[in-house]
C-alpha cells in the first residue's frame, strides 16, 4: 500500500507537537527542583507555570491570522525555531523574574503554532477524515506529557534540570528540519503528491457525505465571532482546560507530596494515564467520524462524565495499583473527550478561516490554562500547602464543562441536508 504524502505531513506535524509538549511539560517534572533552588512557594510556582500561558493565549489569534495571510508553513518554521531557543534558555535562568520572562517568551513561540497546524489540517484533509487526522495529531497532548514524564523522571536526577532543557532545545532543531522537509501550505503546493491522492482529495471535498453536517462555510470572521456556536466552544475549551491543564501541571507535585512517590516512580506512574489518554484521543477522531456525526456532543459528555468519576476515585484510593488503574481509565476517557470536542471546530469553522477561527477557540482554552495554575497555586497555599486541594478545582471545572457540553451544544443530524445559510450548527 502506498504511504500517502498527507500521512507523512501528519506524522511530521505530530512529531513537532510531541516535542512542543515535551518542552512545555518538562517544567512540571522539574518543578520541585526549581522551587527548591529558587525558594519558590506553590503560589509563585503557579505564576511560573502561568507565564507560559500568558504568552501562549495572547498569540493564538495572531498566529491564526498569520497562517491565513502568509500560509502556515512559514509560521510553523519560525515558531519551532523560536520556542526551541527559549526552551534552551530556560536552563540558564537565574531566578524568579527571569524565569517568568523566559517562560512568557517561550509561550509566545508556541502560541502561534496550533492555529497554523489546524490550517495545515484544513488544507490537507477533507471533512470526511479531518476529525480523524486532527485527533491523531491532538493525541500529542497526552503522549507528550507521558513521554516527558518518563524521560525527565529518568535523566533529570542524573544530569539536573538545567541540562534537561538544553537537550530539549536540541530536539526542537530536529523538528525544524522535519517541518522544512515535509510541511507545505496545502496539498496543492506539494509536488510529491500523486495524481491519485489529489483526485481523491478533490472528490472527497465535493462529497455530499463529507459536507452533511451543517457548517458556517460562508461566514466571514466577523460573522463567526457573532455566532453563539463559537462562544460555546470558546467557553467549553476554557473551562475544560481548568481540569486538563491542572491535572497535567500539578500531577507530579501531587504524586510526590500526597502519594509519597519518588521522582523516578512519579515519572512512571505519571506517564501511564497520558499514554492511555493518547490512545483515547486517537480513537476519538475515528469513533466520532464513524458513529457520532451530528451527535458528537454525546461522545464528549459521556467520556467527561465517566472520566470525571474515575479522576475523583483516583484522589480517594490509597492502593497504588488501584489508583493507577482508575487514573489510566480517567486519562483514556478525558483525552477521548478532548479529541472528540476538537472535531467540532474542524467541522464548523470554514477552511478559509481555520487559522483565525481555531485560534480564537484555542485562546479560550489557553486562558483556562493561565487561570488554573494561578488558581490551584493559591488554593494549595490556602489549604496549608496540601496539594490534594488542587483536585477540587479540577473536578469542579469538569462538572461545569460537561454540563455546558450537554446543554450548550445543539447539533444538526448528519443525515439532514445542509441548509444554504450561515447559521451555526451549534448554539
QUIKA-V26777 format. One record per residue. N is the residue number from 1. RES is the residue in one letter. PSI is psi as a letter, one per 20 degrees, with the letter a starting at -180 (NA if undefined). OMEGA is omega in whole degrees, -180 to 180 (999 if undefined). BURIAL is I if it has 9 or more other ideal C-beta (glycine too) atoms within 8 Angstrom, else O. Layout:
N&RES&PSI&OMEGA&BURIAL, N&RES&PSI&OMEGA&BURIAL
//
This chain:
1&X&p&-180&O, 2&X&p&178&O, 3&X&o&-173&O, 4&X&q&177&O, 5&X&h&179&I, 6&X&h&177&I, 7&X&h&179&O, 8&X&g&177&I, 9&X&g&179&I, 10&X&g&179&I, 11&X&h&178&I, 12&X&g&179&I, 13&X&h&178&I, 14&X&g&178&I, 15&X&g&179&I, 16&X&g&179&I, 17&X&h&178&I, 18&X&g&179&I, 19&X&h&176&I, 20&X&g&-180&I, 21&X&h&174&I, 22&X&g&-180&I, 23&X&g&-175&I, 24&X&g&-172&I, 25&X&i&-178&I, 26&X&h&-176&I, 27&X&h&179&I, 28&X&g&177&I, 29&X&h&-180&I, 30&X&i&-172&I, 31&X&g&-178&I, 32&X&h&178&I, 33&X&g&179&I, 34&X&g&179&I, 35&X&h&180&I, 36&X&g&-178&O, 37&X&h&-177&O, 38&X&j&180&I, 39&X&l&-179&O, 40&X&p&173&I, 41&X&r&-176&O, 42&X&h&180&I, 43&X&g&-180&I, 44&X&h&179&I, 45&X&h&174&I, 46&X&h&177&I, 47&X&h&177&I, 48&X&g&178&I, 49&X&h&-177&I, 50&X&i&177&I, 51&X&h&175&I, 52&X&g&-175&I, 53&X&h&175&I, 54&X&g&178&I, 55&X&h&-177&I, 56&X&g&-178&I, 57&X&h&-178&I, 58&X&h&-174&I, 59&X&j&175&I, 60&X&g&-178&I, 61&X&g&175&I, 62&X&h&177&I, 63&X&g&178&I, 64&X&h&179&I, 65&X&g&178&I, 66&X&g&-180&I, 67&X&h&178&I, 68&X&h&-173&I, 69&X&g&-174&O, 70&X&i&-179&O, 71&X&q&-176&O, 72&X&h&-176&I, 73&X&g&-178&I, 74&X&g&-179&I, 75&X&g&-179&I, 76&X&g&-179&I, 77&X&g&179&I, 78&X&g&-180&I, 79&X&g&-180&I, 80&X&g&-180&I, 81&X&g&-178&I, 82&X&g&-173&I, 83&X&h&177&I, 84&X&h&177&I, 85&X&g&-176&I, 86&X&h&170&I, 87&X&g&178&I, 88&X&h&-179&I, 89&X&h&175&I, 90&X&h&-179&I, 91&X&i&-179&I, 92&X&j&-179&O, 93&X&q&-176&I, 94&X&i&-179&O, 95&X&a&-174&O, 96&X&g&-175&I, 97&X&g&180&O, 98&X&h&176&I, 99&X&g&177&I, 100&X&g&-178&I, 101&X&g&-178&I, 102&X&g&-179&I, 103&X&h&176&I, 104&X&g&-179&I, 105&X&h&173&I, 106&X&g&178&I, 107&X&h&177&I, 108&X&g&-180&I, 109&X&g&179&I, 110&X&h&-176&I, 111&X&h&-179&I, 112&X&i&-173&I, 113&X&g&-172&I, 114&X&g&-178&I, 115&X&h&177&I, 116&X&h&177&I, 117&X&g&179&I, 118&X&h&175&I, 119&X&g&177&I, 120&X&g&179&I, 121&X&g&179&I, 122&X&h&-178&I, 123&X&i&-177&I, 124&X&i&-177&I, 125&X&q&178&I, 126&X&r&-180&I, 127&X&i&178&I, 128&X&h&-178&I, 129&X&j&-177&I, 130&X&h&179&I, 131&X&g&179&I, 132&X&g&180&I, 133&X&g&-179&I, 134&X&g&-179&I, 135&X&h&178&I, 136&X&g&178&I, 137&X&h&-180&I, 138&X&i&178&I, 139&X&i&178&I, 140&X&h&179&I, 141&X&i&175&I, 142&X&g&-179&I, 143&X&h&179&I, 144&X&g&177&I, 145&X&h&180&I, 146&X&g&179&I, 147&X&g&179&I, 148&X&g&-180&I, 149&X&g&180&I, 150&X&g&-176&I, 151&X&g&-178&I, 152&X&h&177&I, 153&X&h&-179&I, 154&X&g&-172&I, 155&X&i&178&I, 156&X&g&177&I, 157&X&h&-176&O, 158&X&g&-174&O, 159&X&i&179&O, 160&X&r&-174&O, 161&X&h&-178&I, 162&X&g&180&O, 163&X&h&177&I, 164&X&g&179&I, 165&X&h&175&I, 166&X&g&180&I, 167&X&h&179&I, 168&X&h&176&I, 169&X&h&178&I, 170&X&h&178&I, 171&X&h&178&I, 172&X&h&178&I, 173&X&h&177&I, 174&X&h&179&I, 175&X&h&177&I, 176&X&g&180&I, 177&X&g&-180&O, 178&X&g&180&I, 179&X&h&179&I, 180&X&h&-176&O, 181&X&h&-168&O, 182&X&h&-172&I, 183&X&p&171&I, 184&X&r&-176&I, 185&X&h&-178&O, 186&X&r&179&O, 187&X&h&-178&I, 188&X&i&-177&O, 189&X&i&-176&O, 190&X&o&-177&I, 191&X&i&-178&O, 192&X&i&180&O, 193&X&p&-180&I, 194&X&q&178&I, 195&X&h&-179&O, 196&X&g&-180&O, 197&X&h&179&I, 198&X&g&178&I, 199&X&h&177&O, 200&X&g&178&O, 201&X&g&-179&I, 202&X&g&-179&O, 203&X&g&180&O, 204&X&h&179&I, 205&X&h&-178&O, 206&X&i&-176&O, 207&X&p&177&I, 208&X&h&-178&O, 209&X&h&-178&O, 210&X&h&-177&I, 211&X&k&-175&I, 212&X&h&-180&I, 213&X&p&-176&I, 214&X&q&-180&I, 215&X&r&175&I, 216&X&l&-169&I, 217&X&h&-176&O, 218&X&j&-174&O, 219&X&q&168&I, 220&X&r&-180&O, 221&X&h&177&I, 222&X&g&177&O, 223&X&h&177&I, 224&X&g&-179&I, 225&X&h&177&O, 226&X&i&-179&O, 227&X&p&175&I, 228&X&h&-179&O, 229&X&g&-176&I, 230&X&h&-179&I, 231&X&h&174&O, 232&X&g&178&I, 233&X&g&177&I, 234&X&g&-177&I, 235&X&h&177&I, 236&X&g&179&I, 237&X&g&-180&I, 238&X&g&-174&I, 239&X&g&-179&I, 240&X&h&180&I, 241&X&i&170&I, 242&X&h&176&I, 243&X&g&-171&I, 244&X&g&179&I, 245&X&h&175&I, 246&X&g&180&I, 247&X&g&-180&I, 248&X&g&-170&I, 249&X&h&-174&I, 250&X&i&-180&I, 251&X&g&179&I, 252&X&g&178&I, 253&X&g&-179&I, 254&X&g&-178&I, 255&X&h&-180&I, 256&X&g&-172&I, 257&X&h&-178&O, 258&X&g&180&I, 259&X&i&174&I, 260&X&l&178&O, 261&X&q&173&I, 262&X&r&-180&O, 263&X&h&179&I, 264&X&g&179&I, 265&X&h&177&I, 266&X&h&179&I, 267&X&g&-180&I, 268&X&g&-178&I, 269&X&h&180&I, 270&X&h&-179&I, 271&X&h&-172&I, 272&X&g&-178&I, 273&X&h&-179&I, 274&X&h&170&I, 275&X&g&176&I, 276&X&h&178&I, 277&X&h&178&I, 278&X&g&177&I, 279&X&g&179&I, 280&X&h&-179&I, 281&X&g&178&I, 282&X&g&-179&I, 283&X&h&-177&I, 284&X&g&-179&I, 285&X&g&180&I, 286&X&g&-179&I, 287&X&g&180&I, 288&X&g&180&I, 289&X&h&-173&I, 290&X&g&-170&O, 291&X&i&-174&O, 292&X&k&175&I, 293&X&p&180&I, 294&X&i&177&I, 295&X&l&-178&I, 296&X&h&-179&I, 297&X&h&178&I, 298&X&g&178&O, 299&X&g&-180&I, 300&X&g&-177&I, 301&X&g&-179&I, 302&X&g&179&O, 303&X&h&178&I, 304&X&g&-177&I, 305&X&g&-178&I, 306&X&h&178&I, 307&X&h&178&I, 308&X&h&177&I, 309&X&g&180&O, 310&X&h&179&I, 311&X&h&176&I, 312&X&g&179&I, 313&X&h&177&I, 314&X&h&-179&I, 315&X&i&-175&O, 316&X&i&-175&O, 317&X&p&-179&I, 318&X&h&-180&O, 319&X&p&-175&O, 320&X&g&-179&O, 321&X&g&-177&O, 322&X&g&-178&O, 323&X&h&175&I, 324&X&h&179&I, 325&X&g&-178&O, 326&X&h&178&I, 327&X&h&177&I, 328&X&g&177&I, 329&X&g&178&I, 330&X&g&180&I, 331&X&g&179&I, 332&X&g&-174&I, 333&X&g&-177&I, 334&X&h&176&I, 335&X&h&171&I, 336&X&g&177&I, 337&X&g&179&I, 338&X&g&179&I, 339&X&g&179&I, 340&X&h&179&I, 341&X&g&-175&I, 342&X&i&169&I, 343&X&h&-177&I, 344&X&g&175&I, 345&X&h&180&I, 346&X&h&179&I, 347&X&g&-172&I, 348&X&g&-173&I, 349&X&p&179&I, 350&X&q&-176&I, 351&X&h&-178&O, 352&X&h&-180&O, 353&X&j&-174&I, 354&X&h&180&I, 355&X&g&-177&I, 356&X&g&-177&I, 357&X&g&179&I, 358&X&h&177&I, 359&X&h&178&I, 360&X&g&180&I, 361&X&g&-179&I, 362&X&h&174&I, 363&X&g&176&I, 364&X&g&179&I, 365&X&h&-177&I, 366&X&h&170&I, 367&X&h&175&I, 368&X&g&177&I, 369&X&h&178&I, 370&X&g&-177&I, 371&X&g&-170&I, 372&X&h&-177&I, 373&X&g&177&I, 374&X&g&-178&I, 375&X&g&-180&I, 376&X&h&176&I, 377&X&g&178&I, 378&X&g&-178&I, 379&X&g&178&I, 380&X&g&180&I, 381&X&g&-179&I, 382&X&h&180&O, 383&X&l&176&O, 384&X&l&177&O, 385&X&k&176&O, 386&X&o&-177&O, 387&X&h&180&I, 388&X&h&-178&O, 389&X&h&180&I, 390&X&h&-180&I, 391&X&h&175&I, 392&X&h&178&O, 393&X&g&-177&I, 394&X&g&-177&I, 395&X&h&177&I, 396&X&g&178&O, 397&X&h&-180&I, 398&X&g&178&I, 399&X&g&-179&I, 400&X&g&-180&I, 401&X&g&-179&I, 402&X&g&179&I, 403&X&h&179&O, 404&X&h&176&I, 405&X&g&-175&I, 406&X&g&-173&I, 407&X&i&-177&O, 408&X&i&-177&I, 409&X&p&177&I, 410&X&o&-176&O, 411&X&q&174&I, 412&X&p&-180&I, 413&X&q&-177&O, 414&X&h&-178&O, 415&X&i&-179&O, 416&X&q&179&I, 417&X&q&180&O, 418&X&p&-180&I, 419&X&q&-179&O, 420&X&m&179&O, 421&X&r&179&O, 422&X&j&178&O, 423&X&q&-177&O, 424&X&q&175&I, 425&X&i&-179&I, 426&X&q&176&I, 427&X&NA&999&I
//
